[in-house]
Amino acid sequence: MRITSSIYLVGGTTYGLTNGNDSHIYLIKGPSGIFLIDAGNGYDTEGLLRNIRDEGFDPLDINHILITHHHTDHARGAKALKDALGCEVWISDNTGKHLLEEGTDEELGVNYAKEHGMYSRDYVYIHCPVDHGIKDGESFTIAGIEITTINVIGHSDDSTCFLMHLDGRKCLFSGDIVYAGGIIGLLNYPMSSLEGYHEGLPKLKNLDIDALFPGHRMFTLSSGQGVIDAGLKHLDGIFVPPSVGQRIENI
Ligand SMILES: [Fe+2]
C-alpha cells in the first residue's frame, strides 16, 4: 500500500496486508535503496515479501531492517527476513539487542504472556542476530536518508522512534509509544510502566512532527505532533496518588 512516494505499508494485520497479528511494517524508499521499519511476527513472511514485490520492489534490495522494539509482533519475523534477504537488523542497544538476540522467556515476558492467556502455550519467540545496537539520539544514513533515533521508555525500555524527512514532511515512526487519538501504549506487561512513560514521552515534545507512523492503528500525514501532544495530555490526566507508599500526615 503506497502512502507517499517514499513510504509504503507492506505488512500488518490491521489492514489485512499480512496474517499473524503483525504490527505495521513500513517500507521506505530512499535515493539509494530501500529498507524496512519492523519485521512483524514472522508467521507470514511470504505474504510480506509478496507485498513488497507487488509494489515493484525487489526484496533482495533491502539492506536494513530497523526494529522499533523487541515485542513479538514487531521483531519475531526479523530472523526469517534476515535469512531470506541477508539484510542487517538494527534495534535499540537499551535491552532490545540483548532481548532479540538471546532474551530468556522470563525477560521477554513470554512466561507472563502464556500465564495470562495472551500467548498460546506452544508459542516460541524467535531470536535473531543483531548487527547494530542503536544508541539513544544516534544519527545515521540508510538508503540515502538521514535518520535520528529517540529512545522513549514507557511501552518498553527499548522502544525507539525513527525521525526522518520524507517527501517534504517531518516523519516519526513511533512503534507502540503513542497511537491515533493520543492513546498511549501503556501495558500490563513486563517493562511497561507509567513511571517510564512520564520519563520517556516528554522527549517527543515540541518536535513539530508532520507525519506520524505508529506500529498499529491509523497513521497521519499531517499534525502528527497533535497526536503526540494528546498523548502527553492523557498522561498528565492519569492520576497517581502521591500518598502511595508514603505515610499520610495531617489528615
Ligand atoms: Fe509493543
Residues whose N, C-alpha, C, O or C-beta is under 5 A from the ligand:
A	BS01	LIG	H71 D176
